Amino acid sequence: MEFPFFELDFAGNRLLIAVVAILHVMINHPLAVGGALFIAMMERRGIRLGDRQWDQAAYRLLLFCFIITTSLGALTGVGIWLSAALVNPGAIGSLLRVFFWAWFAEWLVFITEVLLIIAYVETWKRWDGPRKAAHLRLGYALAAFSWITMALITAILGFMMEPGAWQASHRLVDGILNPLYLPQLAFRTCLAMAMAGAMGLVGSWWLSERGSAFRQDLVRFSCRWMALWSLPLAAASAWYLAVVPPVMLERAPTALGTMRGEGAYPAILTAIAVLLGASAYVALSGWRWPRALPRWSYALPFLALLVLLAAFERTREFVRKPWVIAGYMYANGIRAEDYPLYQAEGLLKHHPFASVRAITDANRLQAGQEVYQIACATCHTTAPGGVNSVHARFEAMLGQGPWRSAAVGQIIASMHGSRAYMPEFPGIPAERRALAEWLVAQHAIHRPGAAAPATTTPSPAAAATAAGTER
Ligand code: HEC
C-alpha cells in the first residue's frame, strides 16, 4: 500500500495551510465582508448628494474587489480545503461530520454571494435613474451574504478552540454556539469593517484627483468610517480576550515569537500597539482635517490592520495546540479517545494510515518513518533548514551529532511535558525507539560530516558534543 501522507520538503505542512488561510482572510475580510457594505454606503452617498464622482469611485472600487475576491480570494478559499484535507484529513473529516448542515448552508450562501456580486457589478451602469434604489439594495444584500458566510465559518473556528457543550451533547447547535463564537464573530466583523475604511483611504490615491474637493470628501468619509468602527473593535477585542482560555493565552508568546523569540513578545505587542495607535491618529485627523493628512499616511491604517489580522490568525491557530479540535482531536489528527489504545497496543498496529503493522529488524527504519509521518509531520519538516525542521530542533538540544538514539527517544518521551503545545507521543516504546533510530539515520544523511560512523574516529568537535550528550 502506498503511504498516503503528504509532506512539503521545506515549508512544511503547517505553513502551507497558514499561508493559504491567512491570505484568504486578508482578502475576504476587507474586500468582501467590510468592502461590500463600504461600497454600498459610497453608492448611497452618491445618490444622496447627487454627485456622480461618488458613484464612479464606488464602481471602480467594486471592480477591484470583484476581480481580487473572485480570483485570488476564491482560489485561496478552495486552497484551504485542499491543503487541510491533504495535511490533516482526520480533522477535516470530523469537522465535516459535526458541521455538515452548517457547511451545506454556507455553500448555498457562498453561491448566492457570488451571484450577487456579479449582479451588483453587471447592473451598475444599467440600473440607473429610477432603478438606482433597487441597485443599492443589491449592494446591501451582497453585504449581508458576505457577512453570513464569515459568520458560519467563524462558528467552526471557535469550535476548534473550545467545543464547549458539544463535547457532551454532540449537537450541532451546541457546536455552533461554542463559548468563543460570538466574541470572535464580533471581533472579525468590526475588524473587517475597519479594514474596509482603511482600504477606502488608501484607495483614494487612485479614486480621486489630488487636491480636489472630492478627494477631501472621500478621505473624510473613509477616516470617519474607520474611527467609528474602531470603538466597537476595541470592545470586541476585549470581549474575545476575556473568553480565550488562560492556558491558551499563555502560549501567545511562542505563537508570535516562536520558541527562540518568546522574549520578544512584549516588543511585538508594543509594535502592534504603536501601529494601531498611529492608525487611530490618522483616522481621527483625516476625519477632522482631511486636507492636511499627508499622502504617505493613507496606507498606514491598512498595513497596520493587516498586521493585526495576521497576528490574530497566527496566534489563534497556534495557541490551540496541541489540539486541532480542543479536547477532541490532537494536531496530529489522532482523537484523544484513541490515544489509550495506540499507547497500549501500538500506533502502527491500529492507525488507518500505517502500512507497517509490526516492527521487525528489517522494517525498523520504515516503521520509524511512518511513525514520524503520523506523529510529527503535521508540524515539523525533515528538510535541513526547513521551517521548524525536526533536525534543527534536536540539534539545539543534542548538538550536531552523532546523536545517540536513546537520547533522542528520551526527548520524544517527555516532549509533551516540556512543551505542552506538542501532543504526547501516541505510540508504544518500541515505536518511539524506531522513530528515534530513523531520526538519527536521517540526521546522518543530512550531516554526513558530523555523524561519523562509530567505527571511525570522530572529529574533535563531534567527539566533544557526543561527550556532552553522554552526561
Ligand atoms: C502540534 C504540532 C507539533 C507536533 C505534532 C510535534 N511538534 Fe515538535 N514542536 C512543535 C513546535 C511548535 C515546536 C517549537 C518550535 C519553535 O517555536 O521553534 C516544537 C519543538 C520541538 C522540539 C524542540 C523542543 C525543545 O524543548 O527545544 C523537538 C525535539 C520536537 N519538537 C520534536 C518533535 C517530534 C519528534 C515530534 C513527533 C513525535 C513532534 N515534535 C511533534 C510542534 C509540534
Residues whose N, C-alpha, C, O or C-beta is under 5 A from the ligand:
A	BS01	HEC	T258 M259 R260 K321 P322 A331 N332 A375 C376 C379 R393 F394 I412 Y421 M422 P423
